[in-house]
C-alpha cells in the first residue's frame, strides 16, 4: 500500500519530531511547507505551484 501524503503547513521544530514518532509512521509521507509568513498570511514571494512541483 502506498503511503498517505500529508502536508504540514508552517511546521515548528516539534512537528518534525512528532511526525517521526507517531505509531506506524511508515504509512504516511510527510511534506513540510516551510513557507515564509507575514502577518496577513503567506508571503507574496511564496510560489505554491513551484512548491508542489518540488514535492513530487
C-alpha distance matrix in Angstrom:
0.0 3.8 6.5 9.0 12.2 15.3 18.8 21.4 24.8 27.8 26.4 28.9 28.9 27.8 24.7 23.4 24.0 22.6 19.2 19.0 20.2 18.2 16.5 13.0 13.3 10.5 8.2 10.5 12.0 15.7 18.2 21.8 24.5 27.7 29.9 33.7 35.0 38.4 40.0 39.2 35.5 33.8 36.3 37.6 36.5 32.8 31.1 27.9 27.1 27.6 25.4 22.5 23.0 22.9 19.5 17.9
3.8 0.0 3.8 6.5 9.0 12.4 15.7 18.5 21.8 24.8 23.6 26.3 26.4 25.6 22.4 21.0 22.1 20.9 17.3 17.4 19.2 17.4 16.6 13.2 12.5 9.7 7.5 8.4 9.0 12.7 14.9 18.5 21.1 24.3 26.4 30.2 31.7 35.1 36.8 36.1 32.3 30.4 32.8 34.0 32.8 29.1 27.4 24.2 23.5 23.8 21.6 18.7 19.3 19.1 15.7 14.2
6.5 3.8 0.0 3.8 6.3 9.2 12.6 15.1 18.6 21.4 20.0 22.6 22.7 21.9 18.6 17.3 18.5 17.2 13.5 13.9 15.8 14.0 13.6 10.6 9.2 7.0 4.7 4.7 5.6 9.2 11.8 15.4 18.1 21.3 23.6 27.3 28.7 32.1 33.8 33.2 29.5 27.7 30.1 31.7 30.6 26.9 25.6 22.4 22.2 22.5 19.8 17.3 18.4 17.8 14.1 13.5
9.0 6.5 3.8 0.0 3.8 6.4 10.0 12.8 16.1 19.2 18.2 21.1 21.7 20.8 17.3 16.6 18.1 16.4 12.9 14.2 16.0 13.7 13.8 11.5 10.0 9.2 6.2 4.6 5.7 8.3 10.6 14.0 16.3 19.8 21.7 25.4 26.4 29.7 31.1 30.3 26.7 25.2 27.9 29.5 28.8 25.0 23.8 20.4 20.5 21.3 18.5 15.8 17.6 17.4 13.6 13.5
12.2 9.0 6.3 3.8 0.0 3.8 6.7 9.9 12.9 16.1 15.5 18.7 19.6 19.2 15.5 14.9 17.1 15.8 12.1 14.0 16.3 14.5 15.6 13.8 11.3 10.9 9.0 5.9 4.6 6.0 7.3 10.7 12.8 16.3 18.1 21.8 23.0 26.3 27.9 27.1 23.4 21.7 24.2 25.8 25.0 21.2 20.0 16.7 17.0 17.6 14.7 12.2 14.3 14.0 10.2 10.7
15.3 12.4 9.2 6.4 3.8 0.0 3.8 6.4 9.6 12.9 12.2 15.4 16.7 16.2 12.4 12.4 14.8 13.2 10.0 12.6 14.8 13.0 14.8 13.9 11.2 12.0 10.4 6.8 6.0 4.9 6.0 8.5 10.5 13.9 15.8 19.3 20.1 23.4 24.7 24.1 20.5 19.1 21.9 23.8 23.3 19.5 19.0 15.7 16.9 17.6 14.3 12.5 15.3 14.7 11.1 12.7
18.8 15.7 12.6 10.0 6.7 3.8 0.0 3.8 6.2 9.6 9.7 13.3 15.2 15.3 11.6 11.9 14.9 13.8 11.0 14.0 16.4 15.2 17.6 17.1 14.0 15.1 14.0 10.2 8.5 6.0 4.8 6.0 7.0 10.6 12.1 15.6 16.4 19.7 21.2 20.6 16.9 15.3 18.1 20.1 19.6 15.9 15.6 12.5 14.3 14.9 11.5 10.3 13.6 12.9 9.8 12.3
21.4 18.5 15.1 12.8 9.9 6.4 3.8 0.0 3.8 6.5 6.1 9.6 11.7 11.9 8.3 9.2 12.4 11.4 9.4 12.7 15.0 14.2 17.2 17.4 14.2 16.0 15.5 11.8 10.5 7.0 6.1 4.9 6.0 8.7 10.6 13.8 14.3 17.6 18.9 18.9 15.3 14.1 16.9 19.5 19.2 15.7 16.3 13.8 16.2 16.5 12.8 12.7 16.0 14.8 12.1 15.1
24.8 21.8 18.6 16.1 12.9 9.6 6.2 3.8 0.0 3.8 5.6 9.2 12.2 13.1 10.0 11.4 14.7 14.0 12.7 16.0 18.2 17.6 20.7 21.2 18.0 19.8 19.3 15.5 13.9 10.5 8.5 6.2 4.8 6.9 7.8 10.7 10.7 13.9 15.3 15.2 11.5 10.4 13.3 16.1 16.1 12.7 13.9 11.8 14.9 15.3 11.9 12.5 16.0 15.0 13.1 16.4
27.8 24.8 21.4 19.2 16.1 12.9 9.6 6.5 3.8 0.0 3.8 6.6 9.9 11.5 9.3 10.7 14.1 14.1 13.6 16.5 18.7 18.7 22.2 23.0 19.7 21.7 21.7 18.1 16.3 12.6 10.6 7.2 5.6 5.2 6.3 8.3 8.3 11.6 13.2 14.0 10.7 9.6 11.9 15.2 15.1 12.3 14.4 13.2 16.6 16.4 13.1 14.6 17.8 16.3 15.0 18.6
26.4 23.6 20.0 18.2 15.5 12.2 9.7 6.1 5.6 3.8 0.0 3.8 6.6 7.9 5.6 7.1 10.3 10.5 10.3 13.1 15.1 15.6 19.2 20.2 16.9 19.2 19.7 16.2 14.8 11.0 9.9 6.6 7.1 6.7 9.3 11.2 11.6 14.9 16.2 17.4 14.3 13.4 15.5 18.8 18.3 15.6 17.4 16.1 19.1 18.6 15.0 16.3 19.2 17.2 15.5 19.1
28.9 26.3 22.6 21.1 18.7 15.4 13.3 9.6 9.2 6.6 3.8 0.0 3.8 5.4 5.3 7.1 9.3 10.1 11.1 13.4 14.9 16.0 19.8 21.3 18.2 20.8 21.7 18.5 17.4 13.7 13.1 9.8 10.5 9.2 11.7 12.7 12.8 15.7 16.7 18.6 16.0 15.5 17.3 20.9 20.4 18.1 20.4 19.4 22.5 21.8 18.3 19.9 22.6 20.3 18.8 22.4
28.9 26.4 22.7 21.7 19.6 16.7 15.2 11.7 12.2 9.9 6.6 3.8 0.0 3.8 5.4 5.6 7.0 9.0 10.5 11.7 13.3 15.1 18.9 20.5 17.3 19.9 21.4 18.6 17.5 14.1 14.0 11.0 12.6 11.0 14.1 15.2 15.8 18.8 20.1 22.2 19.6 18.8 20.2 23.7 22.7 20.6 22.6 21.8 24.6 23.4 19.9 21.5 23.9 21.1 19.6 23.1
27.8 25.6 21.9 20.8 19.2 16.2 15.3 11.9 13.1 11.5 7.9 5.4 3.8 0.0 3.8 5.5 5.2 6.1 8.6 10.1 10.7 12.3 16.1 18.2 15.5 18.5 19.9 17.4 17.1 14.0 14.8 12.4 14.4 13.7 16.7 18.0 18.2 21.0 21.8 23.8 21.2 20.8 22.7 26.2 25.6 23.2 25.1 23.8 26.6 25.8 22.1 23.2 25.7 23.2 21.2 24.4
24.7 22.4 18.6 17.3 15.5 12.4 11.6 8.3 10.0 9.3 5.6 5.3 5.4 3.8 0.0 3.8 5.4 5.0 6.1 8.7 9.9 10.7 14.5 16.1 13.2 16.1 17.0 14.2 13.8 10.5 11.4 9.3 11.6 11.8 14.8 16.8 17.0 20.1 21.1 22.4 19.5 18.9 21.1 24.5 23.9 21.1 22.6 20.9 23.5 23.0 19.3 19.9 22.6 20.4 18.1 21.2
23.4 21.0 17.3 16.6 14.9 12.4 11.9 9.2 11.4 10.7 7.1 7.1 5.6 5.5 3.8 0.0 3.8 5.6 5.4 6.6 9.0 10.7 14.3 15.3 11.9 14.3 15.9 13.1 12.2 9.2 10.1 8.4 11.4 11.5 15.0 17.2 18.3 21.7 23.2 24.5 21.4 20.2 22.0 25.1 24.0 21.2 22.4 20.8 23.1 22.0 18.3 19.1 21.3 18.6 16.4 19.4
24.0 22.1 18.5 18.1 17.1 14.8 14.9 12.4 14.7 14.1 10.3 9.3 7.0 5.2 5.4 3.8 0.0 3.8 5.5 5.3 6.4 9.0 12.5 14.1 11.3 14.1 16.1 14.1 14.0 11.6 13.3 12.1 15.1 15.1 18.7 20.7 21.5 24.7 25.9 27.5 24.5 23.6 25.5 28.7 27.7 24.9 26.2 24.6 26.8 25.8 22.0 22.6 24.7 22.0 19.7 22.4
22.6 20.9 17.2 16.4 15.8 13.2 13.8 11.4 14.0 14.1 10.5 10.1 9.0 6.1 5.0 5.6 3.8 0.0 3.8 5.4 5.2 6.3 10.0 12.2 9.8 13.2 14.4 12.6 13.3 11.1 13.3 12.5 15.5 16.2 19.4 21.6 22.0 25.1 25.9 27.2 24.2 23.6 26.0 29.2 28.5 25.5 26.7 24.7 26.9 26.4 22.6 22.8 25.2 23.0 20.2 22.8
19.2 17.3 13.5 12.9 12.1 10.0 11.0 9.4 12.7 13.6 10.3 11.1 10.5 8.6 6.1 5.4 5.5 3.8 0.0 3.8 5.6 5.8 9.2 10.2 7.1 10.1 11.2 9.0 9.5 7.5 10.2 10.3 13.6 15.0 18.3 21.0 21.7 25.1 26.2 27.1 23.8 22.8 25.2 28.1 27.3 24.0 24.7 22.4 24.3 23.8 20.1 19.8 22.1 20.0 17.0 19.3
19.0 17.4 13.9 14.2 14.0 12.6 14.0 12.7 16.0 16.5 13.1 13.4 11.7 10.1 8.7 6.6 5.3 5.4 3.8 0.0 3.8 5.9 8.7 9.3 6.3 8.9 11.2 9.8 10.3 9.2 12.1 12.4 16.1 17.1 20.7 23.3 24.5 27.9 29.3 30.3 27.0 25.8 27.8 30.8 29.5 26.4 26.9 24.8 26.4 25.6 21.9 21.7 23.5 21.1 18.2 20.2
20.2 19.2 15.8 16.0 16.3 14.8 16.4 15.0 18.2 18.7 15.1 14.9 13.3 10.7 9.9 9.0 6.4 5.2 5.6 3.8 0.0 3.8 6.4 8.4 6.9 10.1 12.1 11.6 13.1 12.2 15.3 15.6 19.0 20.1 23.5 26.0 26.7 29.9 30.9 32.1 28.9 28.1 30.4 33.5 32.5 29.4 30.1 27.9 29.6 29.0 25.3 25.0 27.0 24.7 21.7 23.6
18.2 17.4 14.0 13.7 14.5 13.0 15.2 14.2 17.6 18.7 15.6 16.0 15.1 12.3 10.7 10.7 9.0 6.3 5.8 5.9 3.8 0.0 3.8 6.3 5.5 9.2 10.1 9.7 12.1 11.6 15.0 15.8 19.1 20.7 23.8 26.5 27.0 30.1 30.9 31.6 28.4 27.9 30.5 33.4 32.8 29.4 29.9 27.4 29.0 28.9 25.2 24.4 26.7 24.8 21.5 23.2
16.5 16.6 13.6 13.8 15.6 14.8 17.6 17.2 20.7 22.2 19.2 19.8 18.9 16.1 14.5 14.3 12.5 10.0 9.2 8.7 6.4 3.8 0.0 3.8 5.5 8.6 9.1 10.2 13.2 13.8 17.5 18.8 22.1 24.0 27.1 30.0 30.5 33.7 34.4 35.0 31.7 31.1 33.8 36.6 36.0 32.5 32.7 30.0 31.3 31.3 27.7 26.5 28.6 26.9 23.5 24.6
13.0 13.2 10.6 11.5 13.8 13.9 17.1 17.4 21.2 23.0 20.2 21.3 20.5 18.2 16.1 15.3 14.1 12.2 10.2 9.3 8.4 6.3 3.8 0.0 3.8 5.4 5.9 8.0 11.2 12.8 16.5 18.5 22.0 24.2 27.3 30.4 31.3 34.6 35.6 36.0 32.5 31.6 34.2 36.7 35.8 32.2 32.0 29.2 30.1 30.0 26.6 25.1 26.8 25.3 21.7 22.4
13.3 12.5 9.2 10.0 11.3 11.2 14.0 14.2 18.0 19.7 16.9 18.2 17.3 15.5 13.2 11.9 11.3 9.8 7.1 6.3 6.9 5.5 5.5 3.8 0.0 3.8 5.3 5.6 8.1 9.2 13.0 14.9 18.4 20.6 23.7 26.9 27.9 31.3 32.6 33.0 29.5 28.3 30.8 33.3 32.2 28.7 28.6 25.9 26.9 26.6 23.2 21.9 23.6 21.8 18.4 19.4
10.5 9.7 7.0 9.2 10.9 12.0 15.1 16.0 19.8 21.7 19.2 20.8 19.9 18.5 16.1 14.3 14.1 13.2 10.1 8.9 10.1 9.2 8.6 5.4 3.8 0.0 3.8 5.4 7.3 9.8 13.4 15.9 19.5 21.8 24.9 28.2 29.6 33.2 34.7 34.9 31.3 29.7 32.0 34.2 32.9 29.4 28.8 26.1 26.5 26.1 23.0 21.4 22.6 20.9 17.5 17.8
8.2 7.5 4.7 6.2 9.0 10.4 14.0 15.5 19.3 21.7 19.7 21.7 21.4 19.9 17.0 15.9 16.1 14.4 11.2 11.2 12.1 10.1 9.1 5.9 5.3 3.8 0.0 3.8 7.0 9.9 13.4 16.3 19.5 22.3 25.0 28.5 29.6 33.1 34.4 34.2 30.6 29.2 31.8 33.8 32.8 29.2 28.3 25.3 25.6 25.8 22.7 20.7 22.1 21.1 17.4 17.4
10.5 8.4 4.7 4.6 5.9 6.8 10.2 11.8 15.5 18.1 16.2 18.5 18.6 17.4 14.2 13.1 14.1 12.6 9.0 9.8 11.6 9.7 10.2 8.0 5.6 5.4 3.8 0.0 3.8 6.2 9.7 12.6 15.7 18.6 21.2 24.7 25.9 29.3 30.7 30.6 26.9 25.4 28.0 30.0 29.1 25.4 24.7 21.7 22.3 22.4 19.2 17.3 19.1 17.9 14.2 14.8
12.0 9.0 5.6 5.7 4.6 6.0 8.5 10.5 13.9 16.3 14.8 17.4 17.5 17.1 13.8 12.2 14.0 13.3 9.5 10.3 13.1 12.1 13.2 11.2 8.1 7.3 7.0 3.8 0.0 3.8 6.6 10.0 13.1 15.9 18.6 22.2 23.7 27.3 29.1 28.9 25.1 23.2 25.5 27.4 26.1 22.5 21.6 18.8 19.2 19.0 15.8 14.1 15.6 14.3 10.6 11.4
15.7 12.7 9.2 8.3 6.0 4.9 6.0 7.0 10.5 12.6 11.0 13.7 14.1 14.0 10.5 9.2 11.6 11.1 7.5 9.2 12.2 11.6 13.8 12.8 9.2 9.8 9.9 6.2 3.8 0.0 3.8 6.4 9.7 12.5 15.2 18.7 20.2 23.7 25.5 25.6 21.8 20.0 22.3 24.5 23.3 19.7 19.4 16.7 17.8 17.5 14.0 13.0 15.0 13.3 9.9 11.9
18.2 14.9 11.8 10.6 7.3 6.0 4.8 6.1 8.5 10.6 9.9 13.1 14.0 14.8 11.4 10.1 13.3 13.3 10.2 12.1 15.3 15.0 17.5 16.5 13.0 13.4 13.4 9.7 6.6 3.8 0.0 3.8 6.5 9.5 12.0 15.6 17.3 21.0 23.1 23.0 19.2 17.0 19.0 21.0 19.6 16.0 15.6 13.2 14.4 13.9 10.3 9.7 11.9 10.1 7.0 9.9
21.8 18.5 15.4 14.0 10.7 8.5 6.0 4.9 6.2 7.2 6.6 9.8 11.0 12.4 9.3 8.4 12.1 12.5 10.3 12.4 15.6 15.8 18.8 18.5 14.9 15.9 16.3 12.6 10.0 6.4 3.8 0.0 3.8 6.0 9.0 12.4 14.1 17.8 19.9 20.2 16.6 14.4 16.3 18.7 17.4 14.1 14.5 12.6 14.7 13.9 10.1 10.8 13.3 11.2 9.1 12.6
24.5 21.1 18.1 16.3 12.8 10.5 7.0 6.0 4.8 5.6 7.1 10.5 12.6 14.4 11.6 11.4 15.1 15.5 13.6 16.1 19.0 19.1 22.1 22.0 18.4 19.5 19.5 15.7 13.1 9.7 6.5 3.8 0.0 3.8 5.5 9.2 10.9 14.5 16.9 16.9 13.2 10.8 12.6 15.0 13.8 10.4 11.2 9.5 12.2 11.6 8.0 9.4 12.3 10.7 9.5 13.1
27.7 24.3 21.3 19.8 16.3 13.9 10.6 8.7 6.9 5.2 6.7 9.2 11.0 13.7 11.8 11.5 15.1 16.2 15.0 17.1 20.1 20.7 24.0 24.2 20.6 21.8 22.3 18.6 15.9 12.5 9.5 6.0 3.8 0.0 3.8 6.6 8.9 12.6 15.3 16.1 12.7 10.2 11.2 14.0 12.6 9.8 11.6 11.2 14.1 12.9 9.6 12.1 14.5 12.4 12.0 15.8
29.9 26.4 23.6 21.7 18.1 15.8 12.1 10.6 7.8 6.3 9.3 11.7 14.1 16.7 14.8 15.0 18.7 19.4 18.3 20.7 23.5 23.8 27.1 27.3 23.7 24.9 25.0 21.2 18.6 15.2 12.0 9.0 5.5 3.8 0.0 3.8 6.2 9.8 12.8 13.1 9.8 6.7 7.5 10.2 9.1 6.4 8.9 9.0 12.4 11.6 9.0 11.8 14.4 13.0 13.2 16.8
33.7 30.2 27.3 25.4 21.8 19.3 15.6 13.8 10.7 8.3 11.2 12.7 15.2 18.0 16.8 17.2 20.7 21.6 21.0 23.3 26.0 26.5 30.0 30.4 26.9 28.2 28.5 24.7 22.2 18.7 15.6 12.4 9.2 6.6 3.8 0.0 3.8 7.0 10.4 11.3 8.8 6.1 5.4 8.7 7.9 6.8 10.2 11.4 14.8 13.9 12.0 15.2 17.4 16.1 16.8 20.3
35.0 31.7 28.7 26.4 23.0 20.1 16.4 14.3 10.7 8.3 11.6 12.8 15.8 18.2 17.0 18.3 21.5 22.0 21.7 24.5 26.7 27.0 30.5 31.3 27.9 29.6 29.6 25.9 23.7 20.2 17.3 14.1 10.9 8.9 6.2 3.8 0.0 3.8 6.8 7.9 5.7 4.5 5.0 8.8 9.6 8.7 12.3 13.0 16.7 16.5 14.6 17.3 20.0 19.0 19.3 22.8
38.4 35.1 32.1 29.7 26.3 23.4 19.7 17.6 13.9 11.6 14.9 15.7 18.8 21.0 20.1 21.7 24.7 25.1 25.1 27.9 29.9 30.1 33.7 34.6 31.3 33.2 33.1 29.3 27.3 23.7 21.0 17.8 14.5 12.6 9.8 7.0 3.8 0.0 3.8 5.4 5.3 5.8 5.5 8.6 10.4 10.6 14.3 15.4 19.0 19.1 17.6 20.3 23.0 22.3 22.7 26.1
40.0 36.8 33.8 31.1 27.9 24.7 21.2 18.9 15.3 13.2 16.2 16.7 20.1 21.8 21.1 23.2 25.9 25.9 26.2 29.3 30.9 30.9 34.4 35.6 32.6 34.7 34.4 30.7 29.1 25.5 23.1 19.9 16.9 15.3 12.8 10.4 6.8 3.8 0.0 3.8 5.6 8.1 8.8 11.4 13.9 13.9 17.4 18.0 21.7 22.3 20.7 22.9 25.9 25.4 25.5 28.9
39.2 36.1 33.2 30.3 27.1 24.1 20.6 18.9 15.2 14.0 17.4 18.6 22.2 23.8 22.4 24.5 27.5 27.2 27.1 30.3 32.1 31.6 35.0 36.0 33.0 34.9 34.2 30.6 28.9 25.6 23.0 20.2 16.9 16.1 13.1 11.3 7.9 5.4 3.8 0.0 3.8 7.0 8.2 9.9 13.1 12.9 15.9 16.3 19.9 21.0 19.7 21.6 24.7 24.7 24.8 27.9
35.5 32.3 29.5 26.7 23.4 20.5 16.9 15.3 11.5 10.7 14.3 16.0 19.6 21.2 19.5 21.4 24.5 24.2 23.8 27.0 28.9 28.4 31.7 32.5 29.5 31.3 30.6 26.9 25.1 21.8 19.2 16.6 13.2 12.7 9.8 8.8 5.7 5.3 5.6 3.8 0.0 3.8 6.5 8.9 11.4 10.3 13.2 13.1 16.8 17.9 16.3 18.1 21.2 21.2 21.1 24.2
33.8 30.4 27.7 25.2 21.7 19.1 15.3 14.1 10.4 9.6 13.4 15.5 18.8 20.8 18.9 20.2 23.6 23.6 22.8 25.8 28.1 27.9 31.1 31.6 28.3 29.7 29.2 25.4 23.2 20.0 17.0 14.4 10.8 10.2 6.7 6.1 4.5 5.8 8.1 7.0 3.8 0.0 3.8 6.4 8.2 6.6 9.6 9.9 13.6 14.3 12.8 15.0 17.9 17.8 18.0 21.2
36.3 32.8 30.1 27.9 24.2 21.9 18.1 16.9 13.3 11.9 15.5 17.3 20.2 22.7 21.1 22.0 25.5 26.0 25.2 27.8 30.4 30.5 33.8 34.2 30.8 32.0 31.8 28.0 25.5 22.3 19.0 16.3 12.6 11.2 7.5 5.4 5.0 5.5 8.8 8.2 6.5 3.8 0.0 3.8 5.2 5.4 9.0 10.8 14.1 14.1 13.3 16.1 18.4 18.2 19.1 22.3
37.6 34.0 31.7 29.5 25.8 23.8 20.1 19.5 16.1 15.2 18.8 20.9 23.7 26.2 24.5 25.1 28.7 29.2 28.1 30.8 33.5 33.4 36.6 36.7 33.3 34.2 33.8 30.0 27.4 24.5 21.0 18.7 15.0 14.0 10.2 8.7 8.8 8.6 11.4 9.9 8.9 6.4 3.8 0.0 3.8 5.5 8.1 10.5 13.2 13.5 13.7 16.4 18.2 18.5 20.0 22.7
36.5 32.8 30.6 28.8 25.0 23.3 19.6 19.2 16.1 15.1 18.3 20.4 22.7 25.6 23.9 24.0 27.7 28.5 27.3 29.5 32.5 32.8 36.0 35.8 32.2 32.9 32.8 29.1 26.1 23.3 19.6 17.4 13.8 12.6 9.1 7.9 9.6 10.4 13.9 13.1 11.4 8.2 5.2 3.8 0.0 3.8 6.3 9.6 11.9 11.2 11.6 14.8 16.1 16.0 17.9 20.7
32.8 29.1 26.9 25.0 21.2 19.5 15.9 15.7 12.7 12.3 15.6 18.1 20.6 23.2 21.1 21.2 24.9 25.5 24.0 26.4 29.4 29.4 32.5 32.2 28.7 29.4 29.2 25.4 22.5 19.7 16.0 14.1 10.4 9.8 6.4 6.8 8.7 10.6 13.9 12.9 10.3 6.6 5.4 5.5 3.8 0.0 3.8 6.2 9.2 8.7 8.4 11.4 13.2 13.2 14.6 17.5
31.1 27.4 25.6 23.8 20.0 19.0 15.6 16.3 13.9 14.4 17.4 20.4 22.6 25.1 22.6 22.4 26.2 26.7 24.7 26.9 30.1 29.9 32.7 32.0 28.6 28.8 28.3 24.7 21.6 19.4 15.6 14.5 11.2 11.6 8.9 10.2 12.3 14.3 17.4 15.9 13.2 9.6 9.0 8.1 6.3 3.8 0.0 3.8 5.6 5.5 6.3 8.9 10.2 11.0 12.7 15.0
27.9 24.2 22.4 20.4 16.7 15.7 12.5 13.8 11.8 13.2 16.1 19.4 21.8 23.8 20.9 20.8 24.6 24.7 22.4 24.8 27.9 27.4 30.0 29.2 25.9 26.1 25.3 21.7 18.8 16.7 13.2 12.6 9.5 11.2 9.0 11.4 13.0 15.4 18.0 16.3 13.1 9.9 10.8 10.5 9.6 6.2 3.8 0.0 3.8 5.5 5.0 6.1 8.6 9.9 10.6 12.8
27.1 23.5 22.2 20.5 17.0 16.9 14.3 16.2 14.9 16.6 19.1 22.5 24.6 26.6 23.5 23.1 26.8 26.9 24.3 26.4 29.6 29.0 31.3 30.1 26.9 26.5 25.6 22.3 19.2 17.8 14.4 14.7 12.2 14.1 12.4 14.8 16.7 19.0 21.7 19.9 16.8 13.6 14.1 13.2 11.9 9.2 5.6 3.8 0.0 3.8 5.4 5.2 6.2 8.7 10.0 11.1
27.6 23.8 22.5 21.3 17.6 17.6 14.9 16.5 15.3 16.4 18.6 21.8 23.4 25.8 23.0 22.0 25.8 26.4 23.8 25.6 29.0 28.9 31.3 30.0 26.6 26.1 25.8 22.4 19.0 17.5 13.9 13.9 11.6 12.9 11.6 13.9 16.5 19.1 22.3 21.0 17.9 14.3 14.1 13.5 11.2 8.7 5.5 5.5 3.8 0.0 3.8 5.5 5.1 6.3 8.8 10.4
25.4 21.6 19.8 18.5 14.7 14.3 11.5 12.8 11.9 13.1 15.0 18.3 19.9 22.1 19.3 18.3 22.0 22.6 20.1 21.9 25.3 25.2 27.7 26.6 23.2 23.0 22.7 19.2 15.8 14.0 10.3 10.1 8.0 9.6 9.0 12.0 14.6 17.6 20.7 19.7 16.3 12.8 13.3 13.7 11.6 8.4 6.3 5.0 5.4 3.8 0.0 3.8 5.4 5.2 6.5 9.1
22.5 18.7 17.3 15.8 12.2 12.5 10.3 12.7 12.5 14.6 16.3 19.9 21.5 23.2 19.9 19.1 22.6 22.8 19.8 21.7 25.0 24.4 26.5 25.1 21.9 21.4 20.7 17.3 14.1 13.0 9.7 10.8 9.4 12.1 11.8 15.2 17.3 20.3 22.9 21.6 18.1 15.0 16.1 16.4 14.8 11.4 8.9 6.1 5.2 5.5 3.8 0.0 3.8 5.4 5.1 6.7
23.0 19.3 18.4 17.6 14.3 15.3 13.6 16.0 16.0 17.8 19.2 22.6 23.9 25.7 22.6 21.3 24.7 25.2 22.1 23.5 27.0 26.7 28.6 26.8 23.6 22.6 22.1 19.1 15.6 15.0 11.9 13.3 12.3 14.5 14.4 17.4 20.0 23.0 25.9 24.7 21.2 17.9 18.4 18.2 16.1 13.2 10.2 8.6 6.2 5.1 5.4 3.8 0.0 3.8 5.4 5.5
22.9 19.1 17.8 17.4 14.0 14.7 12.9 14.8 15.0 16.3 17.2 20.3 21.1 23.2 20.4 18.6 22.0 23.0 20.0 21.1 24.7 24.8 26.9 25.3 21.8 20.9 21.1 17.9 14.3 13.3 10.1 11.2 10.7 12.4 13.0 16.1 19.0 22.3 25.4 24.7 21.2 17.8 18.2 18.5 16.0 13.2 11.0 9.9 8.7 6.3 5.2 5.4 3.8 0.0 3.8 5.5
19.5 15.7 14.1 13.6 10.2 11.1 9.8 12.1 13.1 15.0 15.5 18.8 19.6 21.2 18.1 16.4 19.7 20.2 17.0 18.2 21.7 21.5 23.5 21.7 18.4 17.5 17.4 14.2 10.6 9.9 7.0 9.1 9.5 12.0 13.2 16.8 19.3 22.7 25.5 24.8 21.1 18.0 19.1 20.0 17.9 14.6 12.7 10.6 10.0 8.8 6.5 5.1 5.4 3.8 0.0 3.8
17.9 14.2 13.5 13.5 10.7 12.7 12.3 15.1 16.4 18.6 19.1 22.4 23.1 24.4 21.2 19.4 22.4 22.8 19.3 20.2 23.6 23.2 24.6 22.4 19.4 17.8 17.4 14.8 11.4 11.9 9.9 12.6 13.1 15.8 16.8 20.3 22.8 26.1 28.9 27.9 24.2 21.2 22.3 22.7 20.7 17.5 15.0 12.8 11.1 10.4 9.1 6.7 5.5 5.5 3.8 0.0
